[in-house]
Amino acid sequence: MNIREFKAFFWSFVDGVGSQGSQLIITIMLARLLTPADFGVIGLISVVVYLSNVIGNGGLNNSLIRKAKVSADDFTSVFVFNITVGILLYAIIFFSSGFLAHFLKLPEAEVYLKVYALSIIFTSFEQIQRVTLTLDLNFRTQAKITLFSVIFSGVIALILAHSGFGVWALIIQTVVLSSVRCVIFWCVIRWKPTGQFKWPLLLEHLNFGYKLLLGNFVDVAYRYMFNLGIGKFYSVTDLGFYNQATKLTEVPSMTITSVVRRVNYPIISKLRHNNKCYFGNLINIASYIISVYLPVSLWLSFNSHDIILKLLGERWVGASLFLSILSLAFFVVPLSILFGNILS
């Protein structure tokens, strides 16, 4: 691993640890101000938004990173596609929010969805900026932007939660996070769509991207179908316990996963014609994942009750069983992302 790649891994790790760690601290503080039911409501309506974000990206970001020579026309074509699909998805959610609220058996979700889904539009506008930074292996800038956005939106959420806004604190947190991050990306990167939109180029990227889209869609649908099941057939309070345990588990898992997904993919894309370097890189990354995350996973599982009690308080003890199981299950996530990079 050369110095440039090491710096990329380092700053991506800082980004993951900083954003995930800050988000965890904020979540713990919010959990002491809000109820498990508040988090359960967010867990229920977030399913729609997460699936929409997967569709909105369409796997085209990875297609741009993978392509040997990317032109201004490539960026413009993908940018137009991203924002068009993002706005279209928001419109669909906006006008079907009543039906979705009825399906979720949560009448108030109609208004929640209309506001919460705004994050889809903001996310669609920042994709190209992320790609340009990733192609340059510039994860330092991404780390700073993400960390600031997480902390800023978290402070807003804490103020609202302390003022008695309940679930709205969590909804506004997500919208503020995506909007602030989007604005900063545009101010810092200053990329503009200087090329022309070309259908052949878009179809080229879609031909590669739709396969990733289907895979990511199945992955997200599988992960969040538990939210639907728990929320519909049990209660939003039970879903709140499940979601909180998931967030505690995701901090170490998603930190490592984000590093593997964002840094390793552009690196191995350049090494795919050099078998020795290619497989050597993959073996090194897999060994790092196992040596770092396995001890953490076991510690979370065996100490779940005490961790929940000390971090969240007695009213969250119901999340301890979820944490003990999920911490072991999430161990395979970083490895699965690595194998997904190989297939890509």
Order of alpha helices (4+ residues) and beta strands (2+ residues): alpha-alpha-alpha-alpha-alpha-alpha-alpha-alpha-alpha-alpha-alpha-alpha-alpha-alpha-alpha-alpha
